[in-house]
Amino acid sequence: MSAESSGQDEKIANLRRSIDEIDDTILDLLNRRVSLAEAIGTLKTQTGNRVMDKAREESILQRLAGLNPGPLSSEMLRRIFVDIIAASRQAQEPKRISFLGPEATFTHVAALAFFNELDTFVPHPSIRDVFDDVEKGTSRYGVVPVENSIEGAVNHTLDLFLESELHICAESYLAISHDLLSKSGDLEKIHTIYSHPQPFAQCRTWLKTHLPHAELVECGSTSQAAQKALLADDAAAIAGSAAARLYDLKVAAPAIQDAVRNTTRFLVIGRDAPRPTGNDKTSILFVTAHIPGALFKALEPIAASGLNMLKLESRPARHKNWSYVFFVDLEGHVENEKVKQCLAKMEAFCQFIKILGAYPVALSDA
Ligand SMILES: O=C(O)C(=O)C[C@]1(C(=O)O)C=C[C@@H](O)C=C1
């Protein structure tokens, strides 16, 4: 190779580096633009306005044409921005969201609170069905429970992350309050109570004290329990207030759960990778190597880097007996240098490590 052509190659490599840097900035700006358009979309749908505003779009295109110094041609500029606006408009459209149903369960309430009420919410009978729907692209997001402050982890959700390519896009906490609901709202009339095993467990003391002779009948969900309570005058259901509204039941006794603070954490799953906000967490899963002190060694970089470990959970690895998968939530975003370096150090002590997502920390009142 001649000295001249190797000089040219280096020049091209340098120019390409500059182009890569600009592309990074364009990508960041495009995502910021889409996020702003999403926020406008939410406000528009809340106020009943149409998303499409042709006049505003045209004024954006005219304004940019007037500002364009070249060498980009006016025609190309227009084409590019027509596509950029189309992408923003698409992000403003109502989304399809799958959740662990049926309707009026706490997961449904969490999904409604997190997304826009005008989005389409689709109930599914199992957590796996929610994952499947988002994986296939039928729904853009899924909402699933992941842990309860009293009952602990929702193991099925954790296990599905092992196989799934979906990310955790967000978390959301919901204070769980169980009401005793019946057709008349009269406590004296109640002889049979329907509910899911979890609410029964969480209301044990109240039930023993106030309705010790009532027959307790387990159902697949609190919504199903509410439907059963509609069928007899002496029946009641333990369920949330959303079920009372949906099935037109009256509150015979409000907030009958034994613990004052009962909060469930839900995850929003999808393909988005949220940008750092300055107050984020990163969720990972890993399988340790079969060496003495493997877990200690795998976790040591977290302590050494001064990062807060927000959660540590373990589940049996199904491919091998007495081998475990660990789930860890770390303070910080995976794009932060400190988190990146910490994960790189952890890798040396893990057979397998997977980043499940980096997303904004949600407020919890628990
Ligand atoms: O400004 C608005 O009203 C928007 O909704 C944002 C936006 C855009 O991407 O700039 C998107 C859709 C509308 O048709 C007009 C403009």
The ligand as an SDF file (V2000), in Angstrom:
LIG
                    3D

 16 16  0  0  0  0  0  0  0  0999 V2000
  -46.9900   20.0510   18.0220 O   0  0  0  0  0  0  0  0  0  0  0  0
  -47.8500   19.1670   18.0890 C   0  0  0  0  0  0  0  0  0  0  0  0
  -49.0560   19.4060   18.2610 O   0  0  0  0  0  0  0  0  0  0  0  0
  -47.4360   17.7600   18.0170 C   0  0  0  0  0  0  0  0  0  0  0  0
  -48.2530   16.8960   18.2690 O   0  0  0  0  0  0  0  0  0  0  0  0
  -46.0570   17.3960   17.5870 C   0  0  0  0  0  0  0  0  0  0  0  0
  -45.9790   17.1250   16.0690 C   0  0  0  0  0  0  0  0  0  0  0  0
  -44.4700   17.0610   15.7560 C   0  0  0  0  0  0  0  0  0  0  0  0
  -43.9370   15.9610   15.6870 O   0  0  0  0  0  0  0  0  0  0  0  0
  -43.8570   18.1120   15.6740 O   0  0  0  0  0  0  0  0  0  0  0  0
  -46.6240   15.8090   15.7720 C   0  0  0  0  0  0  0  0  0  0  0  0
  -47.8910   15.7020   15.2680 C   0  0  0  0  0  0  0  0  0  0  0  0
  -48.7050   16.8320   14.8640 C   0  0  0  0  0  0  0  0  0  0  0  0
  -49.3600   16.5890   13.6340 O   0  0  0  0  0  0  0  0  0  0  0  0
  -47.9100   18.0880   14.8290 C   0  0  0  0  0  0  0  0  0  0  0  0
  -46.6490   18.1880   15.3180 C   0  0  0  0  0  0  0  0  0  0  0  0
  1  2  2  0
  2  3  1  0
  2  4  1  0
  4  5  2  0
  4  6  1  0
  6  7  1  0
  7  8  1  0
  7 11  1  0
  7 16  1  0
  8  9  2  0
  8 10  1  0
 11 12  2  0
 12 13  1  0
 13 14  1  0
 13 15  1  0
 15 16  2  0
M  END
$$$$
